[in-house]
Amino acid sequence: METIKVILWGREVGRLMWDRRKKNSYFTLNPDFKKSGWDIAPPANADKFTKS
């Protein structure tokens, strides 16, 4: 299994893994990043915030 660290703003967000045999990817969130409370996902209604 191949693994990469996902880094954002100098902090490890989590790890992304690729299983060649199963041809599947997995992401695990770093518990310390989760505790930080940072919300890095775009809002579900992001289209309301874009200019036409």
Helices and strands as residue ranges (DSSP letters): E 2-8, E 11-19, E 24-29, H 31-36, G 46-49
